[in-house]
Amino acid sequence: GAGKSLASTTMAYIEYTKREILRTAIDYVLTDKTWDKALDAIVQQYRVGAKFAEAQLNEALRIFQEEGEEAYRPEKKIISTNHLNFPHQHFDRQYFVDHLEDEELEDCILLLDESYLFIDSRRTSAKDNLLFQYFTAQTRKRNVDLYLCLLHRDMIDKRIRRWINVRGTCRFNKGPMDDHLPISKRRYNWVTVTFTNIDSGSERRWRFYGPAFWYLYDTDERVAFTRRQKEISID
């Protein structure tokens, strides 16, 4: 359903924001800022609630007390086929080939919108398809969180379908904008994602207001075809 790439991008942004807020909070702890000033700065900079900001400050203080400078250890970077409005690395086939054997494709969150362009079920023996299958099989060892956005699971290679741990289905109740109401009272434009654990069959749902996150990227952006994909014989 609609909202797939928005949901995955929003999840990556939340992960990024949590890390950044934690680093900012640790900086405030180190520079002896007053608690109120630190709270106000985090609320304004990251547009989060005071309770969330306070929780991050408490977490930063705990981590710094336990780990010291180790609290600044590198975290997962975000790599995406879409151009995002927060720090990330753009992904395409050239980047994949160039960095398949180095550390760039490790310890990361990889978002593949229109993922069938990379792992089409009808091109399973193509060399690039095979390489991506091998890469997918190594994601656990590489510490990679892989998000595949597609219209239907049958569009991607069967072996990759078998390796999927969690399947998310999205519903978007598109309707008129009712900006005059508080977000909690708005009826339309909510995205509901149902996550199903493939092994256990358990489900959980996540619901968020789509327009609040549209600014993260161009929702009409299309992943470009490669030159080879466009090489067809026309008689």
Salt bridges, closest charged atoms under 4 A:
GLU20 OE2 - ARG23 NH1 2.99
GLU59 OE2 - ARG62 NH2 2.64
GLU66 OE1 - ARG62 NH1 2.88
GLU67 OE1 - ARG73 NH1 2.61
ASP102 OD2 - HIS99 ND1 2.74
ASP128 OD2 - ARG93 NE 3.05
ASP128 OD1 - ARG123 NH2 3.60
ASP145 OD2 - LYS76 NZ 2.82
ASP154 OD2 - HIS152 ND1 3.68
ASP157 OD2 - ARG159 NE 3.96
ASP179 OD1 - ARG186 NH1 3.84
GLU203 OE1 - ARG205 NH2 3.96
GLU221 OE2 - HIS83 ND1 2.75
GLU231 OE2 - ARG227 NH1 2.43
